[in-house]
Amino acid sequence: MSKSFLNHTQFHLLYDLSDEYVFFMRKEDSTYVYEFINKKAAELFSENPIGRTLDECFSEFHNRTIIQQYNRACAQKGSVCYQDHHCVQSGTHINETTVIPIFDNGNTYILAMTREVSRTQDLRESTYLLETYREAINEVALVAMTNQKGIIEVVNDLFEKTTGFKKEEVIGKSFHMLNSNYHDESFFKDMWDTISNGHIWNGQIRNRTRNGSFFWVNAIVVPIKDDLGEIEKFLTVQFDNTEKNRMLKDLRHIERSFKLITEYSNDLIAITDADGYLLYSSPSHETILNYDKEELLGSYYFNLIADQTEAVSFAKIKMLDNFRLELLL
């Protein structure tokens, strides 16, 4: 610990009776070291932080905001004030911090004073809505937060359940472990170029689970920016649509099989709507009844049969009445 203009006794005489959380920090390289904290601030730590850096005491997600504000105060050579919100089970806590930079004998110090701010009714309602949305999304989507380099920092429970990877297996790593080798490099380059330029990317991705099986998702990647407009996080939300893709594949197979049967059959095969109007007619209608395909579609099929009694008597008519084949895309 370097020798500062403010000693231990002076600091505690000044701030131990304060209702605010008070921190006296020294800038060291790209982080800050705890020099002194008052009695109230000591309640926040399970271990004494004196002599330790912010990086050692908080997660990267939390200390990034603190360091950003401390650096802003140093750059402006003046005090700054900011608010942050912390959602815990008992509610949402809002802190307001005043940051004062101090320059002495070539060293840079920070005096930070934090106080809790009372929540208004509007804020409580907004927080409730945000929590409701968060819970709803967590029920239906795989959610992951990465840093600006694409390293995973947070995943939700559905991410674990769907991929088979535990949180401790993916945090600190990239999405490469989910790569199914289905998409080429240009696919991911386009995605990265889009989000790196601050734009939202969305599309379909085939992922791989921990046990090697594949699943498809509709993915949305949203760049999260800080107060200065710089990208600091990427939020990825994925909706599993594996079952939908399977159903579409089955329907396309059914459609191909149906065409093979009807296109090469000598029987009269037709599909009508519930009222009997023609939706589909096999090519045999054109050869046996001498109608063009355009004339047949939309006509009332039972009148058509009545008008062609003689021709129909030589053909076997298969009616698929009251049935529609629909591809729901």
C-alpha positions in Angstrom: 0.0 0.0 0.0 1.5 3.3 -1.0 1.6 6.2 1.5 -1.1 8.7 0.7 -1.8 12.2 2.0 -4.7 10.7 4.0 -3.9 8.2 6.8 -6.0 5.5 8.4 -6.9 7.5 11.5 -7.9 10.6 9.6 -10.1 8.7 7.2 -12.0 6.9 10.0 -12.5 10.1 12.0 -14.0 11.7 9.0 -16.3 8.9 7.7 -17.0 6.2 10.3 -20.1 8.0 11.5 -21.4 8.5 8.0 -24.6 6.8 6.8 -23.0 6.4 3.4 -20.7 3.7 2.1 -17.3 5.4 1.7 -14.4 4.0 -0.2 -10.9 5.5 -0.7 -9.2 3.9 -3.7 -5.8 4.1 -5.4 -5.5 3.7 -9.1 -3.1 1.0 -10.1 -2.7 0.2 -13.8 -6.2 -0.5 -15.2 -7.9 -1.1 -11.9 -8.2 0.3 -8.4 -7.0 -0.8 -5.0 -8.8 -0.4 -1.7 -6.9 1.9 0.7 -9.6 2.6 3.3 -13.3 1.9 3.7 -15.6 3.1 6.5 -17.5 1.0 9.0 -20.7 1.0 7.0 -18.9 -0.1 3.8 -17.3 -3.0 5.7 -20.7 -4.6 6.0 -20.6 -5.3 2.2 -17.6 -7.5 2.4 -17.2 -11.0 3.8 -13.4 -10.5 3.8 -11.3 -7.4 4.4 -10.7 -5.8 1.0 -7.9 -3.4 2.0 -4.9 -3.9 -0.3 -7.0 -5.9 -2.8 -8.2 -4.7 -6.2 -11.7 -4.3 -7.5 -11.0 -7.3 -9.8 -10.3 -9.5 -6.8 -13.5 -8.4 -4.9 -16.1 -8.3 -7.6 -17.1 -10.1 -10.8 -16.1 -8.6 -14.1 -19.7 -7.8 -14.8 -20.0 -5.7 -11.6 -16.6 -4.0 -11.5 -16.7 -3.0 -15.1 -19.3 -0.3 -14.3 -17.4 0.9 -11.3 -14.1 1.2 -13.2 -15.8 2.9 -16.1 -17.2 5.6 -13.8 -14.0 6.0 -11.9 -12.1 6.4 -15.1 -14.6 9.0 -16.3 -14.1 11.1 -13.2 -10.3 10.9 -13.6 -10.5 11.9 -17.3 -12.8 14.8 -16.5 -10.8 15.8 -13.5 -14.0 16.4 -11.7 -16.7 14.6 -9.6 -19.3 12.4 -11.3 -22.5 10.9 -10.0 -24.1 7.7 -11.2 -26.8 5.3 -10.2 -26.8 1.5 -10.4 -29.5 -1.1 -9.7 -29.1 -4.4 -8.0 -32.0 -7.0 -8.3 -32.0 -9.5 -5.5 -34.7 -11.8 -4.1 -35.8 -9.3 -1.5 -36.3 -6.5 -4.1 -34.4 -4.0 -6.2 -31.8 -1.8 -4.5 -30.8 1.5 -6.2 -27.5 3.1 -5.2 -26.3 6.5 -6.1 -22.5 7.1 -6.0 -20.5 10.3 -6.0 -17.0 9.8 -7.3 -14.3 12.4 -6.6 -10.9 12.1 -8.2 -7.8 13.2 -6.2 -4.3 13.7 -7.6 -1.4 13.8 -5.3 2.4 13.3 -5.9 1.9 11.5 -9.1 -0.7 9.1 -7.7 -4.4 9.1 -8.5 -7.0 8.4 -5.9 -10.8 8.0 -5.8 -13.1 9.0 -3.0 -16.4 7.2 -3.6 -19.5 7.8 -1.5 -22.5 5.6 -2.1 -26.0 5.9 -0.6 -29.2 4.0 -1.1 -32.0 5.8 -3.0 -35.6 5.3 -2.1 -37.6 3.6 -4.8 -40.6 5.4 -6.2 -43.9 3.7 -7.0 -43.2 4.1 -10.8 -39.9 2.4 -10.3 -41.3 -0.4 -8.3 -43.9 -1.0 -11.0 -41.3 -0.9 -13.8 -39.1 -3.3 -11.9 -42.0 -5.7 -11.4 -42.7 -5.6 -15.2 -39.1 -6.1 -16.1 -38.8 -9.1 -13.7 -42.0 -10.5 -15.2 -40.6 -10.2 -18.7 -37.4 -11.8 -17.6 -39.1 -14.8 -16.0 -41.3 -15.2 -19.1 -38.3 -15.2 -21.4 -36.4 -17.6 -19.2 -39.3 -20.1 -19.5 -39.3 -20.2 -23.3 -35.8 -19.2 -24.5 -32.1 -20.0 -24.1 -30.5 -16.8 -22.8 -26.8 -16.1 -22.6 -24.7 -12.9 -22.0 -21.2 -12.6 -23.4 -18.5 -9.9 -23.1 -17.4 -7.9 -26.1 -15.1 -10.7 -27.1 -17.8 -13.3 -27.2 -16.9 -15.1 -24.0 -19.9 -16.4 -22.1 -20.5 -14.8 -18.7 -24.1 -15.7 -17.9 -26.6 -18.4 -19.0 -30.1 -19.3 -17.8 -31.5 -22.6 -16.7 -33.1 -23.5 -20.0 -29.7 -23.0 -21.7 -28.4 -25.8 -19.4 -31.4 -28.0 -19.9 -31.4 -27.8 -23.7 -27.7 -28.0 -24.4 -26.8 -30.4 -21.6 -23.9 -28.2 -20.5 -23.7 -27.0 -16.9 -23.1 -23.3 -16.3 -19.6 -23.9 -14.9 -18.7 -25.7 -18.2 -19.7 -22.8 -20.5 -18.9 -19.7 -18.5 -15.6 -18.3 -19.5 -15.8 -20.0 -22.9 -17.2 -19.2 -26.3 -20.2 -20.6 -28.2 -17.8 -22.7 -30.2 -18.7 -25.7 -28.0 -22.2 -25.6 -29.5 -20.9 -25.5 -33.1 -22.5 -28.3 -35.2 -20.2 -27.7 -38.2 -23.4 -27.1 -40.3 -22.7 -23.4 -41.1 -19.7 -22.2 -42.9 -17.2 -19.5 -41.8 -19.0 -16.8 -43.8 -22.2 -17.4 -41.8 -20.5 -16.5 -38.5 -18.4 -13.7 -40.1 -21.6 -12.0 -41.2 -23.1 -12.4 -37.7 -20.0 -11.0 -36.0 -19.7 -8.1 -38.5 -23.3 -7.2 -37.9 -23.2 -7.2 -34.1 -19.7 -5.6 -33.9 -21.1 -2.6 -35.8 -23.8 -2.3 -33.2 -26.7 -3.9 -35.1 -29.0 -6.6 -34.1 -28.6 -10.0 -35.8 -31.2 -12.7 -36.1 -31.4 -16.0 -38.0 -31.6 -19.7 -37.7 -28.7 -21.7 -36.2 -28.1 -25.5 -35.9 -26.4 -26.1 -32.5 -24.9 -29.3 -31.0 -25.7 -30.5 -27.5 -23.2 -31.9 -25.0 -24.1 -35.5 -26.1 -23.7 -34.7 -29.8 -27.3 -34.4 -30.9 -28.4 -31.4 -32.9 -31.1 -28.8 -32.4 -32.3 -25.7 -34.3 -32.9 -22.3 -32.9 -34.2 -18.9 -34.0 -31.5 -16.7 -32.5 -31.3 -13.0 -31.8 -28.1 -11.3 -30.8 -28.3 -7.8 -29.3 -25.3 -5.5 -28.7 -25.4 -3.9 -25.2 -23.8 -0.5 -25.1 -22.4 1.5 -22.2 -23.1 5.2 -21.4 -20.4 6.2 -23.9 -22.0 4.2 -26.7 -19.3 1.5 -26.7 -20.3 -2.2 -26.9 -19.6 -4.0 -23.7 -21.9 -7.1 -23.9 -23.8 -9.2 -26.3 -27.2 -10.6 -25.3 -28.2 -13.8 -27.1 -31.7 -15.1 -27.0 -32.5 -18.4 -28.7 -35.9 -20.1 -29.3 -35.8 -23.8 -29.9 -37.6 -24.7 -33.1 -36.3 -28.2 -33.7 -39.8 -29.7 -33.5 -41.2 -27.2 -36.0 -38.4 -27.9 -38.5 -39.1 -31.7 -38.1 -42.8 -31.2 -38.8 -42.0 -29.0 -41.9 -39.6 -31.7 -43.2 -42.3 -34.4 -42.7 -44.9 -32.2 -44.4 -42.6 -31.7 -47.4 -42.0 -35.4 -47.6 -45.8 -36.0 -47.5 -46.2 -33.4 -50.2 -43.6 -35.0 -52.5 -45.1 -38.5 -51.9 -48.6 -37.2 -52.7 -47.4 -35.6 -56.0 -45.6 -38.8 -57.0 -48.8 -40.8 -56.5 -51.2 -38.3 -58.2 -49.0 -37.1 -61.1 -48.5 -40.7 -62.4 -51.9 -42.2 -61.6 -54.6 -42.9 -64.2 -57.3 -42.4 -61.6 -59.1 -39.1 -61.1 -57.8 -37.7 -57.8 -59.2 -34.4 -56.5 -59.0 -32.3 -53.4 -61.9 -29.9 -52.7 -62.6 -27.5 -49.9 -65.5 -28.1 -47.5 -68.0 -26.6 -50.0 -66.9 -28.9 -52.9 -64.8 -26.4 -54.9 -61.8 -27.8 -56.5 -58.4 -27.1 -54.9 -56.4 -29.7 -56.7 -56.9 -32.1 -59.6 -54.6 -34.8 -60.9 -53.3 -34.6 -64.5 -55.7 -37.5 -65.4 -58.6 -35.0 -65.3 -57.1 -33.2 -68.3 -56.7 -36.3 -70.4 -59.9 -38.0 -69.5 -62.3 -35.0 -69.1 -60.5 -32.8 -71.7 -60.2 -29.8 -69.5 -57.2 -27.5 -69.0 -55.9 -27.3 -65.5 -56.7 -23.6 -65.3 -60.4 -24.3 -66.1 -60.6 -27.0 -63.4 -59.2 -25.1 -60.4 -61.9 -23.3 -58.5 -64.8 -25.0 -60.2 -67.6 -26.9 -58.4 -66.5 -30.5 -58.6 -69.9 -32.1 -58.3 -71.2 -30.1 -61.3 -68.1 -31.2 -63.2 -68.8 -34.8 -62.5 -72.5 -34.4 -63.5 -71.5 -32.8 -66.8 -69.0 -35.5 -67.6 -71.1 -38.6 -66.7 -70.2 -40.5 -69.8 -66.4 -39.8 -69.5 -66.5 -40.5 -65.8 -68.1 -43.9 -66.3 -64.8 -45.1 -67.7 -62.8 -43.9 -64.8 -62.5 -44.6 -61.2 -62.9 -41.4 -59.2 -61.2 -41.1 -55.9 -62.5 -38.2 -53.9 -60.5 -36.7 -51.0 -63.3 -34.5 -49.9 -63.2 -32.0 -47.1 -59.4 -32.2 -46.8 -56.8 -29.6 -47.2 -53.0 -30.1 -47.2 -51.5 -27.0 -45.6 -47.9 -26.1 -45.0 -47.7 -23.8 -42.1 -44.5 -21.9 -42.6 
